[in-house]
Amino acid sequence: MTALDPHADQPVIHTGSEPGEATSAVVLLHGRGASAQSILSLAAEFHRAATVQKLTYIAPQAASSTWYPNSFLAPLESNEPWLSSALSKIESVVSGLVDAGIPRERILICGFSQGACLATEFVSSHPARYAGLIAFTGGLIGPLGSELTHDGNLAGTPALLMSGDPDPHVPWSRVEESAAILKQMGAIVKSERFPGRPHTISLQELNHAQAFLNHIFESHAA
């Protein structure tokens, strides 16, 4: 781990098909204090319901199990260089998948909590046509009232944003704001609010995500 790029040398693990043999990929980003191994448990749930064949699930590990030290609502400079390093780590994972023969339009970015914030920020700050974005309790990164928009076109990327309300870490207003910005960038966005849901991934959200994943990969294959 280096001071300027703390996530650069952290491991990346996978399950499912080998990247070089897969036709589609899901990049999974863990939350604060969790691990790449723990977020890969979502792969088992997704894969149980998945109809797409030759799917690989990739999970990078954050240094010290934290992508950035402070709240995603804190001043951006207070989360550097961790935040820039995290975004660079995801880009290296995505680029590796592209090099292995999986185009970005067949790569879905998914995360929970801090990982959901990072997934949303990555897709918006590295705009392209992705297979999709799934954010389990997260939104674009930056202080309340700050400018969150990015240049670029998401070209019809499907996005599913889900969160409890109230949530102790992610205000529902930030989820709504993020959805609006993604739409302005050309994404096709669906947001789902779950009143009173604790800070976790509910079975209902998991079912929504499974259906979303199947739909977008089936539509690509059609």
ABEGO torsion letter per residue (X at the ends): XBAABAAAABBBBBBEBBAAABABBBBBBBBBGBBAAAAAAAAAAAAAABABBGBBBBBBBBBGGBABABBAABBAAAAOAAAAAAAAAAAAAAAAAAAAGBBAAABBBBBBEAAAAAAAAAAAABBBBBAEBBBBGBBBBEBBGBBABBBEBAGGBBBBBBBBOBBAABBAAAAAAAAAAAAAAGBBBBBBBBBGBBBBBBAAAAAAAAAAAAAAAAAAAX
